[in-house]
């Protein structure tokens, strides 16, 4: 199959383009192909990839794409849901004229139909086994040809003198706290006041524990956390090993 050279006939705005990648379904090694396809439609202004935090498929090494990590406790279709929500936000903001959806998942067919009904040009990009339902729901579809793996993306420079690793066995609550510190902490520190709103969503209430307060809970687990200082500015970080 020949490489896709762009939309077949006129009527496609040569304006802004969003590229939304199902990072659980499509690996980083196709990023250059995605950008070439996007540039045939206009200027790529929004580049996002939706990834499993524990297996980002290489997207964590490409600084051009904004990453949305899915929590380790998230369900099977979490990446799909976040991608769909962002796509509809982009439509309502009238931010682009075209959207590239990179996936082989047929579940994106309804989204493609909705985007086209809103006046956007939708280019699907996926592997050869992509279902006909998803292909035909898009304005056009580009099949990713098999190609040798490119060199891995450059790894970010690690400034810390000592690596911080997550212990092998954590409770569900401590795993959530670890993820929260890593994703929302500033310079490795997280305000204690931010923990309760996040953990309460999972049904964990600190008042039901023997410690009763987050500081007491964290200080009791001093092999996992460092806390400082007391008062409204109290904060926590992962224990430096």
C-alpha positions as CSV (number, residue, x, y, z in Angstrom):
1,X,0.0,0.0,0.0
2,X,1.4,3.4,-0.9
3,X,2.1,6.0,1.7
4,X,-0.8,8.4,2.4
5,X,0.0,11.7,0.6
6,X,-2.8,13.8,2.1
7,X,-6.5,14.4,1.6
8,X,-7.7,13.5,-1.8
9,X,-9.8,16.4,-2.8
10,X,-10.3,20.0,-1.7
11,X,-12.4,21.2,1.2
12,X,-9.9,20.4,3.9
13,X,-8.9,23.5,5.9
14,X,-5.2,24.1,5.9
15,X,-5.3,25.2,9.5
16,X,-4.5,23.9,13.0
17,X,-4.2,20.2,13.6
18,X,-4.5,18.1,16.8
19,X,-2.8,14.7,17.1
20,X,-4.3,12.5,19.8
21,X,-2.5,9.2,20.3
22,X,-3.9,6.1,22.1
23,X,-0.5,5.3,23.7
24,X,-1.6,1.9,24.9
25,X,-2.4,0.9,21.4
26,X,0.3,2.7,19.3
27,X,4.0,2.8,20.2
28,X,6.3,5.8,20.1
29,X,8.2,4.6,17.0
30,X,5.5,5.9,14.7
31,X,5.7,9.5,16.0
32,X,7.5,10.8,12.9
33,X,4.9,9.2,10.6
34,X,2.1,10.8,12.7
35,X,3.7,14.3,12.4
36,X,4.2,13.9,8.6
37,X,0.5,13.0,8.2
38,X,-0.6,15.9,10.4
39,X,1.5,18.4,8.4
40,X,-0.3,17.4,5.2
41,X,-3.4,18.9,6.9
42,X,-1.9,22.0,8.4
43,X,0.1,23.0,11.4
44,X,0.2,20.5,14.3
45,X,-0.6,22.7,17.4
46,X,-1.9,20.0,19.8
47,X,0.2,16.8,20.4
48,X,-1.0,14.5,23.1
49,X,-0.5,10.9,24.0
50,X,-2.5,8.9,26.6
51,X,-0.4,6.2,28.3
52,X,-0.3,3.6,31.0
53,X,1.9,5.0,33.8
54,X,3.8,1.7,34.1
55,X,4.2,1.1,30.4
56,X,4.2,4.4,28.4
57,X,5.3,2.6,25.2
58,X,8.2,5.0,24.7
59,X,6.1,8.2,24.7
60,X,7.6,9.4,27.9
61,X,10.9,10.1,26.0
62,X,9.4,12.4,23.3
63,X,9.1,15.9,24.7
64,X,7.0,17.1,21.7
65,X,3.9,15.2,23.0
66,X,2.0,16.2,26.1
67,X,1.4,13.0,28.1
68,X,-1.6,12.1,30.1
69,X,-0.8,9.2,32.4
70,X,-3.5,6.8,33.5
71,X,-3.4,5.8,37.2
72,X,-2.4,2.3,38.0
73,X,-5.9,1.7,39.5
74,X,-7.7,3.0,36.3
75,X,-9.9,0.7,34.3
76,X,-9.3,-0.9,30.9
77,X,-10.8,1.9,28.8
78,X,-9.3,4.8,30.7
79,X,-7.1,6.0,27.9
80,X,-10.0,5.9,25.5
81,X,-12.2,7.9,27.8
82,X,-9.6,10.6,28.4
83,X,-8.9,10.9,24.7
84,X,-12.5,11.3,23.9
85,X,-13.1,13.9,26.6
86,X,-10.1,15.9,25.3
87,X,-11.2,15.6,21.7
88,X,-14.7,17.0,22.6
89,X,-13.1,19.9,24.6
90,X,-11.0,20.7,21.5
91,X,-14.2,20.7,19.4
92,X,-16.0,23.1,21.8
93,X,-13.0,25.4,21.9
94,X,-12.8,25.5,18.1
95,X,-9.1,25.1,18.5
96,X,-8.3,23.1,15.3
97,X,-9.7,22.3,11.8
98,X,-8.5,18.7,11.7
99,X,-7.8,15.9,14.2
100,X,-5.5,12.9,13.8
101,X,-6.5,9.9,15.9
102,X,-3.8,7.3,16.2
103,X,-5.2,3.9,17.2
104,X,-6.3,0.6,15.9
105,X,-9.3,0.4,18.3
106,X,-12.7,0.2,16.7
107,X,-14.2,1.9,19.8
108,X,-13.0,5.3,18.4
109,X,-15.5,5.0,15.5
110,X,-18.3,6.9,17.3
111,X,-15.9,9.7,18.2
112,X,-14.7,10.0,14.6
113,X,-18.4,10.3,13.4
114,X,-19.0,13.0,16.0
115,X,-16.0,15.0,15.1
116,X,-16.9,14.9,11.4
117,X,-20.4,15.9,12.2
118,X,-18.9,19.0,13.9
119,X,-17.1,19.9,10.7
120,X,-13.6,18.6,11.4
121,X,-11.5,16.5,9.1
122,X,-10.6,13.3,10.8
123,X,-7.6,11.3,9.8
124,X,-7.3,7.8,11.4
125,X,-3.8,6.3,11.7
126,X,-3.3,2.7,12.8
127,X,-1.9,-0.8,12.0
128,X,-3.1,-2.9,9.1
129,X,-5.4,-4.9,11.3
130,X,-7.5,-1.8,12.2
131,X,-11.2,-2.7,11.8
132,X,-13.1,-1.5,8.8
133,X,-15.6,0.2,11.2
134,X,-13.0,2.6,12.5
135,X,-11.4,3.1,9.1
136,X,-14.7,4.1,7.4
137,X,-15.7,6.4,10.2
138,X,-12.8,8.6,9.5
139,X,-12.5,11.1,6.6
140,X,-9.4,9.1,5.6
141,X,-7.2,6.4,7.1
142,X,-3.4,5.9,6.9
143,X,-2.1,2.3,7.5
144,X,1.1,2.1,9.4
145,X,3.6,-0.1,7.4
146,X,5.9,-2.3,9.4
147,X,9.2,-0.7,9.8
148,X,12.4,-1.4,11.8
149,X,12.4,0.1,15.3
150,X,14.1,3.5,15.4
151,X,16.7,4.3,18.1
152,X,15.0,4.8,21.5
153,X,14.1,8.4,22.5
154,X,16.7,10.2,24.5
155,X,16.3,9.6,28.2
156,X,15.8,12.6,30.6
157,X,18.8,13.7,32.6
158,X,18.5,12.5,36.2
159,X,19.6,15.3,38.6
160,X,19.0,13.6,41.9
161,X,22.1,12.1,43.5
162,X,20.3,9.0,44.7
163,X,17.5,7.3,42.8
164,X,14.1,7.1,44.5
165,X,12.4,3.8,43.8
166,X,9.0,2.5,44.9
167,X,9.1,-0.5,47.3
168,X,8.1,-3.8,45.7
169,X,5.0,-4.2,47.9
170,X,2.7,-1.3,48.7
171,X,-0.8,-1.1,50.0
172,X,-3.4,0.3,47.6
173,X,-3.5,3.6,49.5
174,X,0.3,4.0,49.5
175,X,0.5,3.2,45.8
176,X,-2.0,6.0,45.2
177,X,0.0,8.4,47.4
178,X,3.2,7.5,45.5
179,X,1.5,8.2,42.2
180,X,0.1,11.5,43.5
181,X,3.5,12.7,44.8
182,X,5.2,11.7,41.5
183,X,2.6,13.4,39.2
184,X,1.6,16.5,41.3
185,X,4.6,17.1,43.6
186,X,6.8,20.2,43.1
187,X,10.5,19.4,43.3
188,X,9.5,16.1,44.8
189,X,7.3,17.6,47.6
190,X,3.5,17.5,47.9
191,X,1.4,19.5,50.3
192,X,-0.4,17.3,52.8
193,X,-3.7,19.1,52.1
194,X,-3.8,17.6,48.6
195,X,-3.8,14.0,49.7
196,X,-7.3,13.7,51.2
197,X,-9.3,14.9,48.2
198,X,-7.5,12.4,46.0
199,X,-7.6,9.4,48.3
200,X,-11.2,10.0,49.3
201,X,-12.3,9.4,45.7
202,X,-11.1,5.8,46.1
203,X,-13.1,5.4,49.3
204,X,-10.2,5.7,51.7
205,X,-11.0,7.9,54.7
206,X,-8.1,8.9,57.0
207,X,-10.5,9.3,59.9
208,X,-11.2,5.5,59.8
209,X,-7.6,4.7,60.4
210,X,-5.9,4.3,63.8
211,X,-3.7,7.3,63.0
212,X,-6.7,9.7,62.3
213,X,-4.6,12.3,60.5
214,X,-2.4,12.2,57.4
215,X,0.7,13.4,59.2
216,X,0.4,10.6,61.8
217,X,-0.2,8.1,59.0
218,X,2.8,9.2,57.0
219,X,5.2,9.6,60.0
220,X,4.3,6.0,61.0
221,X,5.5,4.9,57.6
222,X,8.9,6.6,57.9
223,X,10.5,4.0,55.6
224,X,8.3,5.3,52.8
225,X,7.9,9.1,53.4
226,X,9.7,12.2,54.7
227,X,7.5,14.9,56.2
228,X,8.2,18.6,56.9
229,X,7.2,21.0,58.6
230,X,4.1,21.1,60.7
231,X,1.2,23.4,60.2
232,X,-0.7,24.6,57.0
233,X,2.5,24.4,54.9
234,X,3.2,20.7,55.8
235,X,4.4,18.6,52.9
236,X,5.6,15.1,52.1
237,X,8.0,13.5,49.7
238,X,9.1,9.9,49.0
239,X,11.7,8.7,51.3
240,X,15.2,9.4,49.9
241,X,17.2,6.1,49.8
